[in-house]
Amino acid sequence: WELGYWVVPEYSGRGYIREAARGVTSALLQLHKAKKIEIQCDSRNQSSIEIAKSLGFHAEAIWSGTDPATGQTIRRLVYALYDLRDLLAMNEFVGKAAPSSF
């Protein structure tokens, strides 16, 4: 799943996006049993980075490319949130499947 958001400047900084993103994240994990949710944002967008971090997302990747409109190099940051129950179950499975010689 990928979570994206935009806000017009006059409503920026009021907490609307953080509140909505928190609700959508919760619904994806609880109702849709999402195992992973991603937020991608421009590396220059400090507000989006702070929202991702405040919701418990962690940096996972950096994508670089060229903006077709300006020709400038851009960096896209990928933040991810995993369902911990799924990760714990996977660790338990891997631990049981591992050979005893390790």
C-alpha positions as CSV (number, residue, x, y, z in Angstrom):
1,W,0.0,0.0,0.0
2,E,1.1,3.5,-0.7
3,L,-0.1,6.6,1.2
4,G,0.1,9.9,-0.5
5,Y,-1.1,13.4,0.4
6,W,-1.2,17.0,-0.9
7,V,-2.3,20.2,0.8
8,V,-2.9,23.7,-0.5
9,P,-0.5,26.2,1.1
10,E,-3.2,28.1,3.0
11,Y,-4.1,24.9,5.0
12,S,-0.5,23.8,5.5
13,G,0.8,23.4,9.1
14,R,-2.6,22.9,10.7
15,G,-2.2,19.2,11.3
16,Y,-4.9,18.1,8.8
17,I,-2.6,15.9,6.9
18,R,-1.0,14.3,9.9
19,E,-4.5,13.5,11.4
20,A,-5.8,12.1,8.1
21,A,-2.6,10.1,7.5
22,R,-2.8,8.6,11.0
23,G,-6.4,7.5,10.4
24,V,-5.7,6.0,7.0
25,T,-2.6,4.2,8.3
26,S,-4.6,2.7,11.2
27,A,-7.4,1.6,8.8
28,L,-4.9,0.0,6.4
29,L,-3.2,-2.0,9.2
30,Q,-6.4,-3.0,11.1
31,L,-9.1,-3.3,8.5
32,H,-7.1,-4.2,5.4
33,K,-4.4,-6.2,7.2
34,A,-1.7,-4.3,5.3
35,K,1.8,-5.7,5.9
36,K,3.6,-2.7,4.6
37,I,2.7,0.9,3.9
38,E,4.9,3.4,2.0
39,I,5.1,7.1,1.9
40,Q,7.2,8.7,-0.9
41,C,8.2,12.3,-0.9
42,D,10.5,14.8,-2.4
43,S,13.7,15.1,-0.3
44,R,13.2,18.9,-0.2
45,N,9.7,18.5,1.4
46,Q,10.6,18.7,5.1
47,S,6.9,18.8,6.2
48,S,6.2,15.4,4.5
49,I,9.3,13.9,6.0
50,E,8.3,15.0,9.4
51,I,4.8,13.6,9.0
52,A,6.2,10.2,7.9
53,K,8.6,10.1,10.9
54,S,5.9,11.2,13.4
55,L,3.7,8.3,12.3
56,G,6.4,5.8,12.9
57,F,7.6,5.3,9.3
58,H,11.3,4.7,8.8
59,A,13.5,5.7,5.8
60,E,13.9,2.7,3.5
61,A,15.2,4.0,0.1
62,I,16.2,7.0,-2.0
63,W,15.3,7.2,-5.6
64,S,17.1,9.7,-7.9
65,G,16.0,10.8,-11.3
66,T,15.4,13.8,-13.5
67,D,12.4,16.0,-13.4
68,P,11.1,16.0,-16.9
69,A,9.6,19.5,-16.6
70,T,12.8,21.2,-15.3
71,G,15.6,18.8,-16.1
72,Q,16.8,19.0,-12.5
73,T,17.9,16.0,-10.5
74,I,15.4,15.1,-7.9
75,R,15.5,12.7,-5.0
76,R,12.5,10.8,-3.8
77,L,12.6,9.4,-0.3
78,V,10.7,6.2,0.6
79,Y,9.5,5.8,4.1
80,A,8.0,2.5,5.2
81,L,5.9,1.1,8.0
82,Y,5.5,-2.6,8.5
83,D,2.9,-4.5,10.5
84,L,5.0,-5.7,13.5
85,R,2.8,-8.7,14.0
86,D,3.6,-9.9,10.5
87,L,7.4,-9.4,11.1
88,L,7.3,-11.2,14.4
89,A,5.4,-14.1,12.8
90,M,8.0,-14.2,10.0
91,N,10.9,-14.2,12.5
92,E,9.2,-17.1,14.4
93,F,8.8,-19.0,11.1
94,V,12.4,-18.4,10.0
95,G,13.7,-19.3,13.4
96,K,12.0,-22.7,13.2
97,A,13.0,-23.4,9.7
98,A,16.7,-22.6,10.2
99,P,19.1,-25.6,10.4
100,S,20.3,-26.3,13.9
101,S,24.0,-26.0,12.8
102,F,23.7,-22.2,12.7
